[in-house]
Amino acid sequence: ELDLVDSFIAGGLTGFGASFVTSPVELPMVRLQTERILHPDRATSGPLQVARQMVADGGVRALWAGIVPTMHREVWSYATYFAVYYQSRQWLGAGVSAADGKRAEITPLQAFLAGGASGQCGQLIALPIDAMKVRLQTDDVIVPKYRGMMHVARTIYKAEGFGGFFRGLVPVVLRAFPVNGA
């Protein structure tokens, strides 16, 4: 049975591993979404076409552009999710019993509440990192506007204040509860 710290570490390691799969799947989608907003006149059929073009322009490594901010987002959000899920189970009475050392059965309602709360906390941690990640991933490759995550963070803060890191917070957090609780 993992304790709170072990759960946090296990979540972080899970996020680290997941980032290598998430990045090449997510990056073409992010580019496609922003391309349609910035250049509605350009015809793009879908994410596979975007991915093929990225590979043609920059090689296979181009699919992992922005891996560092993706890794930060995944590590911290998964670590938070796992730790909050562990702690929520404890608070809801579905943790390990001190008397006999066995884990209590978790009811569907307890699982829904623990998963929902965990999802909300994980998304809350991920949102500011995601705001930086998307800007880095959609930056011009030839004449980049940003020099790295800290530069993006300073730029967002100067232009939009603290709130710039939390755009879309309400729908993200509202969506996170039922999605992660299910």
Secondary structure, DSSP 8 states (H G I E B T S, - for coil): ---HHHHHHHHHHHHHHHHHHHHHHHHHHHHHHHHHHH-TTS----HHHHHHHHHHHH-GGGGGTTHHHHHHHHHHHHHHHHHHHHHHHHHTT-SB-TTT--B----HHHHHHHHHHHHHHHHHHHHHHHHHHHHHHTS-SSS-S-SSHHHHHHHHHHHH-GGGGGTTHHHHHHHHHHHHH-
